[in-house]
Amino acid sequence: MNPRVARWLTPGLHVKRWLLLLMVGLVLISLGIGYLLRDFYQYGSFPKFVGPLTLQFLPRPIRAVLFGAVGVGIIGLSLYKLTQSVLGPFLPGRDRALSEIIYNFRFLQKGPRVVALGGGTGLSTLLRGLKKYTGNLTAIVTVADDGGSSGRLRKEYRILPPGDFRQCITALADVEPLMNTLFQHRFKEGSLNGHSFGNLFIMAMAEITGDFEHAIRESGRVLAVRGQIVPSTLRDVTLIAEMADGQTRVGESNIPHANGDGEVVTAIKRVFLQPEATINPEAEEAILNAEMIVVGPGSLYTSILPNLVVEGMAEALKASPAIKVFICNVATQPGETDAFRVSDHLKAIESHLGTNIFDFVIVNSNNNFALPTSAQQAGINRVLYDQGTVNGRSIHAILVDVVNPRVSTHHEPDKLAKAIMKRIWRA
């Protein structure tokens, strides 16, 4: 016998029992079909014990249906168990149903090609909701982060800041919760104090693969990421802000700056990158091939605009035939968007791009939510919709409740994704 065939007969594979049960089901179905044949008993005879065993005390049609139904049930059970036995070792999570895996592979691959631009918590929130509707996701992430663990690794190892990429990876990951928790774990003591495991993982992967871009791609494979995550540019850049009073602030972490009572010292006039950076070709291709492009939510001047001011980004967005959606923040951000209304967010983007590029803007309609006391003390307020949002613009405003009931200054992933997919894509 062929060794490969003989291997299937090895005890402990949990295959033979289900094959045997499958054959029993086939026999029962055959018996049910046999009862439907009018002349079944005209040929040959059976031992006496066959009569009670085959339920001959029941009418023939009832026996046919009964044996057929039991046979179908047994075949279904045996095929299900056989599939679990054969595919079980290859499933990414043993607690997940096979039907869910097939759904994710088949249905989500038919979803629209969506490109999401941003960074920080806002982008990961968006991705966490959208991944339930489509597997054709591309996250274009800012590379201007220079604070915290990302800033330390960036300065010491001269790599692109991994923090925002880590958040996107965990948001799109299709793994067990423990792996997500591990990737987000932040050390609190020793020389690793302040570093997250995910940042160190990406840094190590960059050294192994030879560059940051391959590191993100391979990290995504390890964590079974649904979609792609690409940097907006491959160049090491610094974000610089020009303030309304003429001063400049260097570095993403130095731009949001408020005084002691929570009021902004001075407004931000514009932001730009040094040195000038061109768009990542992979990001440009994704934008041009997209069916929908979503910008936001996130910090306007330190997460969203650093992507949009990359050389070639505006041209790619304007050239793309995709539906373009802007998601306005739920709450203002001290030092960046104090007292900003929805129209003020759009004006800031237009002043950098030269024109309005959006077809839709999603605005939170739930203004009854209570901001935490700590947020109010920090000068955070709700972002309110105003008629200036649509006046003079060819843009449709969609007002919908997207507030996270647990963290009222943020969007709720499922609400946000549903608003996009149900109100815009399927409109």
C-alpha positions as CSV (number, residue, x, y, z in Angstrom):
1,M,0.0,0.0,0.0
2,N,1.2,3.5,-0.8
3,P,2.7,5.0,2.4
4,R,0.7,8.2,2.0
5,V,-2.5,6.3,1.8
6,A,-1.5,4.1,4.8
7,R,-0.9,7.2,6.9
8,W,-4.6,7.9,6.8
9,L,-5.2,4.6,8.6
10,T,-2.9,5.5,11.5
11,P,-4.7,5.5,14.9
12,G,-5.5,8.9,16.4
13,L,-6.2,10.9,13.3
14,H,-9.9,10.9,14.0
15,V,-10.6,10.2,10.3
16,K,-11.5,6.5,10.0
17,R,-14.6,6.7,12.3
18,W,-16.1,9.5,10.3
19,L,-15.4,7.7,7.0
20,L,-17.2,4.6,8.5
21,L,-20.1,6.8,9.6
22,L,-20.3,8.3,6.1
23,M,-20.6,4.8,4.6
24,V,-23.4,4.0,7.1
25,G,-25.3,7.1,6.0
26,L,-24.9,6.1,2.4
27,V,-26.3,2.6,3.2
28,L,-29.3,4.1,4.9
29,I,-30.1,6.4,2.0
30,S,-29.8,3.5,-0.3
31,L,-32.2,1.5,1.8
32,G,-34.6,4.5,1.8
33,I,-34.4,4.6,-2.0
34,G,-34.9,0.9,-2.2
35,Y,-38.2,1.1,-0.2
36,L,-39.5,3.5,-2.8
37,L,-39.0,0.9,-5.5
38,R,-42.3,-0.8,-6.1
39,D,-40.9,-4.3,-6.8
40,F,-38.2,-4.3,-4.1
41,Y,-39.6,-7.4,-2.4
42,Q,-40.3,-9.4,-5.6
43,Y,-36.8,-10.7,-5.9
44,G,-35.0,-12.8,-3.2
45,S,-35.8,-13.2,0.5
46,F,-34.2,-12.0,3.7
47,P,-33.7,-13.6,7.1
48,K,-36.4,-13.0,9.7
49,F,-34.3,-10.5,11.8
50,V,-34.1,-8.2,8.8
51,G,-37.8,-7.4,9.0
52,P,-37.8,-5.7,12.5
53,L,-34.4,-4.2,11.8
54,T,-35.6,-2.5,8.7
55,L,-38.9,-1.4,10.3
56,Q,-41.1,-3.4,8.0
57,F,-44.0,-3.0,10.4
58,L,-44.3,0.5,9.2
59,P,-45.9,1.6,5.9
60,R,-43.4,1.6,3.0
61,P,-43.5,5.4,2.3
62,I,-42.8,6.2,6.0
63,R,-39.8,3.8,6.1
64,A,-38.4,5.4,2.9
65,V,-38.6,8.9,4.3
66,L,-37.3,7.9,7.7
67,F,-34.3,6.0,6.5
68,G,-33.5,8.7,3.9
69,A,-33.7,11.5,6.5
70,V,-31.5,9.6,9.0
71,G,-29.0,8.8,6.2
72,V,-28.8,12.4,5.2
73,G,-28.3,13.5,8.8
74,I,-25.6,10.9,9.4
75,I,-23.8,11.9,6.1
76,G,-24.0,15.6,7.1
77,L,-22.6,14.9,10.6
78,S,-19.8,12.7,9.2
79,L,-18.8,15.2,6.6
80,Y,-18.7,18.0,9.2
81,K,-16.6,16.0,11.6
82,L,-14.4,14.7,8.8
83,T,-13.8,18.3,7.6
84,Q,-12.9,19.3,11.2
85,S,-10.5,16.5,11.6
86,V,-8.7,17.2,8.3
87,L,-8.7,21.0,8.5
88,G,-8.5,21.5,12.2
89,P,-4.7,21.6,12.4
90,F,-4.7,24.4,9.8
91,L,-7.3,26.7,11.4
92,P,-5.8,29.9,12.9
93,G,-8.1,29.7,16.0
94,R,-9.5,26.3,17.1
95,D,-12.4,28.1,18.9
96,R,-13.6,29.6,15.6
97,A,-16.2,27.9,13.5
98,L,-15.2,26.6,10.1
99,S,-18.3,28.4,8.6
100,E,-16.9,31.7,10.0
101,I,-13.5,31.1,8.3
102,I,-15.1,30.3,5.0
103,Y,-17.3,33.4,5.3
104,N,-14.3,35.6,6.0
105,F,-12.4,34.1,3.0
106,R,-15.2,34.1,0.5
107,F,-17.6,36.9,1.4
108,L,-15.2,39.5,2.6
109,Q,-13.0,39.0,-0.5
110,K,-16.0,40.3,-2.5
111,G,-16.2,43.5,-0.5
112,P,-15.3,46.9,-2.0
113,R,-11.7,48.0,-2.3
114,V,-11.4,50.5,0.5
115,V,-8.4,52.7,1.3
116,A,-8.2,54.4,4.7
117,L,-5.8,57.3,5.4
118,G,-4.8,58.5,8.8
119,G,-3.0,57.4,11.9
120,G,-3.2,56.8,15.6
121,T,-6.3,55.6,17.4
122,G,-8.7,57.0,14.9
123,L,-7.4,54.9,12.0
124,S,-7.3,51.7,14.0
125,T,-10.9,52.4,15.2
126,L,-12.0,52.7,11.6
127,L,-10.2,49.6,10.5
128,R,-11.6,47.5,13.4
129,G,-15.1,48.2,12.1
130,L,-14.5,48.0,8.3
131,K,-12.8,44.6,8.4
132,K,-16.2,43.0,9.1
133,Y,-17.5,44.2,5.7
134,T,-14.5,43.8,3.4
135,G,-11.2,42.0,3.1
136,N,-10.0,44.4,0.5
137,L,-8.6,47.0,2.9
138,T,-5.5,49.1,2.5
139,A,-4.5,51.4,5.4
140,I,-2.2,54.2,4.5
141,V,-0.4,55.3,7.6
142,T,1.4,58.5,8.5
143,V,5.1,58.3,9.3
144,A,5.4,61.6,11.2
145,D,5.1,60.2,14.7
146,D,8.0,61.1,16.9
147,G,6.7,60.7,20.5
148,G,6.9,57.9,23.0
149,S,8.2,54.5,22.2
150,S,8.0,55.1,18.4
151,G,10.1,58.3,18.7
152,R,12.8,56.6,20.8
153,L,13.1,53.7,18.4
154,R,13.0,56.0,15.4
155,K,15.9,58.1,16.7
156,E,18.0,55.2,17.9
157,Y,17.5,52.8,15.0
158,R,16.6,55.2,12.2
159,I,13.4,53.3,11.2
160,L,10.0,54.7,10.4
161,P,7.9,55.0,13.6
162,P,6.2,51.7,14.3
163,G,3.5,52.8,16.7
164,D,0.7,53.7,14.3
165,F,1.5,50.6,12.2
166,R,1.3,48.4,15.3
167,Q,-2.2,49.7,16.1
168,C,-3.4,49.1,12.5
169,I,-1.9,45.5,12.6
170,T,-3.8,44.7,15.8
171,A,-7.0,46.3,14.5
172,L,-6.9,44.1,11.4
173,A,-5.4,41.0,12.9
174,D,-7.5,37.8,12.7
175,V,-5.9,36.0,15.7
176,E,-6.8,35.0,19.2
177,P,-7.3,37.9,21.8
178,L,-4.2,36.9,23.7
179,M,-2.0,37.7,20.7
180,N,-3.6,41.1,20.4
181,T,-3.0,41.7,24.1
182,L,0.6,40.6,23.7
183,F,1.3,42.9,20.7
184,Q,-0.1,45.9,22.7
185,H,1.7,45.1,25.9
186,R,3.8,48.0,27.2
187,F,6.8,47.4,29.5
188,K,6.8,49.4,32.7
189,E,10.3,48.7,34.1
190,G,14.0,48.6,33.2
191,S,15.6,49.6,29.9
192,L,12.4,48.6,28.0
193,N,10.2,51.0,30.1
194,G,7.6,52.6,27.8
195,H,8.2,50.4,24.9
196,S,5.4,48.2,23.6
197,F,6.1,44.6,22.5
198,G,4.5,45.3,19.1
199,N,6.9,48.1,18.4
200,L,9.9,45.9,19.3
201,F,8.5,43.1,17.2
202,I,8.2,45.3,14.2
203,M,11.7,46.7,14.8
204,A,13.2,43.2,15.0
205,M,11.3,42.2,11.9
206,A,12.8,45.2,10.0
207,E,16.3,44.0,10.9
208,I,15.5,40.5,9.8
209,T,13.8,41.4,6.5
210,G,16.1,44.3,5.7
211,D,13.6,47.2,5.5
212,F,10.5,48.6,7.2
213,E,8.1,47.9,4.4
214,H,8.8,44.2,4.3
215,A,8.7,44.1,8.1
216,I,5.1,45.4,8.1
217,R,4.1,43.0,5.4
218,E,5.6,40.0,7.2
219,S,4.2,41.1,10.6
220,G,0.8,41.2,8.9
221,R,1.2,37.6,7.7
222,V,2.2,36.4,11.2
223,L,-0.9,38.0,12.7
224,A,-3.3,37.0,9.8
225,V,-4.1,40.6,9.0
226,R,-7.1,41.2,6.7
227,G,-5.8,43.7,4.2
228,Q,-2.7,45.7,3.6
229,I,-0.9,48.3,5.7
230,V,1.5,50.7,3.9
231,P,3.3,53.9,4.9
232,S,2.3,57.1,3.0
233,T,6.0,57.7,2.2
234,L,9.1,55.7,2.7
235,R,11.2,58.7,3.6
236,D,12.2,59.6,7.2
237,V,10.4,62.9,7.7
238,T,9.8,65.5,10.4
239,L,6.4,67.2,10.7
240,I,6.6,71.0,11.0
241,A,3.8,73.4,11.9
242,E,3.7,77.1,11.0
243,M,1.6,78.9,13.5
244,A,-0.7,81.9,13.0
245,D,1.8,84.2,14.9
246,G,4.6,83.2,12.6
247,Q,6.5,80.8,14.8
248,T,7.2,77.2,13.8
249,R,7.1,74.0,15.8
250,V,9.2,71.1,14.9
251,G,8.1,67.5,15.5
252,E,4.7,65.9,15.7
253,S,4.7,65.6,19.5
254,N,5.5,69.4,19.9
255,I,2.7,70.7,17.7
256,P,-0.4,70.3,20.0
257,H,0.4,72.8,22.7
258,A,-2.0,74.5,25.1
259,N,-1.4,76.7,28.1
260,G,-2.3,75.9,31.7
261,D,-6.0,76.8,31.5
262,G,-6.5,74.7,28.4
263,E,-6.7,77.5,25.8
264,V,-4.6,77.4,22.7
265,V,-1.6,79.7,22.7
266,T,-1.9,80.2,19.0
267,A,-3.7,78.6,16.1
268,I,-2.0,76.3,13.5
269,K,-1.8,77.9,10.1
270,R,-0.4,74.9,8.1
271,V,1.8,71.8,8.4
272,F,4.5,70.5,6.1
273,L,7.2,67.8,6.0
274,Q,10.9,68.1,6.0
275,P,12.6,66.9,3.9
276,E,10.0,66.9,1.1
277,A,8.8,63.3,0.6
278,T,7.1,61.6,-2.3
279,I,4.2,59.3,-2.1
280,N,4.9,55.6,-1.6
281,P,4.2,53.9,-5.0
282,E,2.3,51.1,-3.3
283,A,0.1,53.7,-1.6
284,E,-0.5,55.5,-4.9
285,E,-1.5,52.3,-6.6
286,A,-4.0,51.5,-3.9
287,I,-5.6,54.9,-4.1
288,L,-5.9,54.8,-7.9
289,N,-7.5,51.3,-7.8
290,A,-9.8,52.0,-4.8
291,E,-13.5,52.0,-4.9
292,M,-13.8,54.1,-1.7
293,I,-11.3,56.3,0.1
294,V,-11.9,57.2,3.7
295,V,-10.0,60.0,5.4
296,G,-10.2,60.2,9.2
297,P,-11.1,60.1,12.0
298,G,-7.9,61.3,13.8
299,S,-5.9,64.2,14.9
300,L,-6.3,66.7,12.1
301,Y,-2.9,68.3,12.0
302,T,-0.8,65.5,13.3
303,S,-2.4,62.3,11.8
304,I,-4.5,63.2,8.8
305,L,-2.7,66.1,7.1
306,P,0.8,64.5,7.4
307,N,-0.6,62.0,4.9
308,L,-2.2,64.5,2.6
309,V,0.8,66.8,2.3
310,V,3.1,64.1,1.0
311,E,4.1,65.1,-2.5
312,G,1.9,63.3,-5.1
313,M,-0.8,62.4,-2.5
314,A,-3.2,65.2,-3.5
315,E,-2.8,64.4,-7.2
316,A,-3.5,60.7,-6.6
317,L,-6.6,61.5,-4.6
318,K,-8.0,63.8,-7.2
319,A,-7.2,61.4,-10.0
320,S,-8.9,58.4,-8.3
321,P,-12.4,57.6,-9.4
322,A,-13.2,56.3,-5.9
323,I,-16.0,57.6,-3.6
324,K,-14.2,59.9,-1.1
325,V,-15.4,60.2,2.4
326,F,-14.2,62.4,5.3
327,I,-15.0,61.3,8.8
328,C,-15.1,64.3,11.2
329,N,-14.0,63.8,14.7
330,V,-16.5,63.5,17.5
331,A,-14.6,65.9,19.8
332,T,-12.2,68.7,19.5
333,Q,-8.5,68.3,20.3
334,P,-6.7,70.8,22.6
335,G,-3.9,72.5,20.8
336,E,-5.1,71.5,17.3
337,T,-8.8,72.0,16.8
338,D,-10.1,74.0,19.7
339,A,-13.6,75.3,18.9
340,F,-13.5,73.7,15.5
341,R,-16.8,73.0,13.8
342,V,-17.2,70.5,11.0
343,S,-16.7,73.1,8.3
344,D,-13.5,74.2,10.0
345,H,-12.0,70.7,9.6
346,L,-12.9,70.8,5.9
347,K,-11.4,74.3,5.5
348,A,-8.1,73.2,7.0
349,I,-7.8,70.3,4.5
350,E,-8.8,72.5,1.6
351,S,-6.2,75.1,2.5
352,H,-3.5,72.3,2.2
353,L,-4.9,70.6,-0.9
354,G,-6.3,73.7,-2.7
355,T,-9.8,72.2,-3.2
356,N,-12.5,70.0,-1.7
357,I,-12.0,66.4,-2.7
358,F,-14.7,64.7,-0.7
359,D,-18.1,63.4,-1.9
360,F,-19.4,62.7,1.6
361,V,-18.7,63.8,5.2
362,I,-19.9,61.7,8.1
363,V,-20.8,63.8,11.2
364,N,-21.9,62.6,14.6
365,S,-25.5,63.5,15.2
366,N,-25.6,62.5,18.9
367,N,-25.0,65.7,20.8
368,N,-26.6,64.4,24.0
369,F,-23.6,62.3,25.0
370,A,-21.8,63.5,28.1
371,L,-18.1,64.2,27.9
372,P,-16.0,62.9,30.8
373,T,-15.1,65.5,33.5
374,S,-11.4,65.0,32.7
375,A,-12.1,65.8,29.0
376,Q,-14.0,68.9,29.9
377,Q,-11.2,70.1,32.2
378,A,-8.8,69.6,29.3
379,G,-10.8,71.9,27.1
380,I,-12.3,69.1,24.9
381,N,-15.7,69.9,23.4
382,R,-18.1,68.3,20.9
383,V,-17.5,69.0,17.2
384,L,-20.8,70.5,16.0
385,Y,-22.3,70.4,12.6
386,D,-22.8,73.7,10.9
387,Q,-24.5,74.7,7.6
388,G,-21.2,76.0,6.3
389,T,-20.2,72.3,5.9
390,V,-22.2,71.9,2.7
391,N,-22.6,75.5,1.5
392,G,-20.4,76.1,-1.5
393,R,-19.3,72.5,-1.7
394,S,-20.5,69.6,-3.7
395,I,-20.5,67.4,-0.7
396,H,-23.2,65.3,1.1
397,A,-23.4,65.4,4.9
398,I,-24.5,62.3,6.6
399,L,-25.5,62.9,10.2
400,V,-25.5,59.7,12.3
401,D,-24.9,58.5,15.8
402,V,-21.3,57.2,15.8
403,V,-20.3,57.9,19.5
404,N,-18.6,55.2,21.5
405,P,-20.8,54.9,24.7
406,R,-17.7,53.8,26.7
407,V,-15.3,56.5,25.4
408,S,-17.5,59.4,24.4
409,T,-14.6,61.3,22.8
410,H,-14.1,58.6,20.2
411,H,-16.0,56.8,17.5
412,E,-17.5,53.4,18.0
413,P,-16.1,51.0,15.4
414,D,-19.2,49.1,14.5
415,K,-21.4,52.2,14.3
416,L,-18.9,54.0,12.1
417,A,-18.4,51.1,9.7
418,K,-22.2,50.6,9.4
419,A,-22.6,54.2,8.6
420,I,-20.1,54.0,5.8
421,M,-21.2,50.7,4.3
422,K,-25.0,51.1,4.7
423,R,-25.4,54.8,4.1
424,I,-22.7,55.4,1.5
425,W,-21.5,52.3,-0.3
426,R,-24.9,50.7,-0.6
427,A,-26.8,54.0,-1.0
